[in-house]
Amino acid sequence: MTILLSASGFEIAQQLGQYPLLDDGSLEANQERQVQFKGFINNQEVISSTYTVSTDCCHINLVSGTVELTL
């Protein structure tokens, strides 16, 4: 699962070091799912983290997982 970012959106994410994993349209209401983030530099995986997220009627909630990763 990957959300699409525009070229400018991806550039902003890189500058801020903040990469969105999900958006409101990623999951249906009242679900819980594991999501894995993987970061790459020059096509080599340099970081990985697993998250559990849930949804209600209109919000995405972090159930577990580290929100700040450091290389």
N, C-alpha and C positions, 0 to 999 in steps of 0.2 A: 504494500500500500504506500503510495507516494502522492502527495498533493503537488499539483503543478504550480510553479511560481513563474511569473514573467521574468524576462532577463533582468529588468530593473529590480524586481522583487528579490530575486536571488542575489543580486549584487548588494542590496541593502542587508539581507540576511548575513552575507559574508562579512560585511563591514561591522555589523553589530555582534556577530558570533551567536546569533539567535536564529535557530532553524525550526520553523513550525512543523509539527508532525501530523496534525490533523486540522481540518476545518469543519465548519458546521455541517457540511454535506458528506463527510467521510463515513459516518455511521448512522444507522437508523435509530430511532428513539428506543430507550430502555434496553440497551445492550451493554455488555462488558466484554472487552477484548484486549488481548495482549498485542502490543505494537513494538517492533524492534527498530531502533535507530541505528544506522551504520553511517560512519563518516569516512570519506575517502580522500586521499591526496595522491595525485598521479596514478589513479586507478588501483591504489593499494589501500585496503581497509586499515584505518588507524585508530578507530574507536567504535565501540558497540555498546548499546545499553537497551534493556528491555523494560517496557512500561506496561502497566495495566491501566486502562481507561474505561470509563463508563459514560453513558449518556442518559439523560432524562428526556423530557419532552422538548427541551430547547438548549441544553448546555452540555458541554463535554467536561468531564471531571477526571482529574488524575487520582487514581486509587493507590498506585505504588510506582516507584521509580525515581531516580535522581534527576532533578531538573537542571542541575549545573554540572557539566562534565568538563574535565580539564585534560588536555593532551599532555 
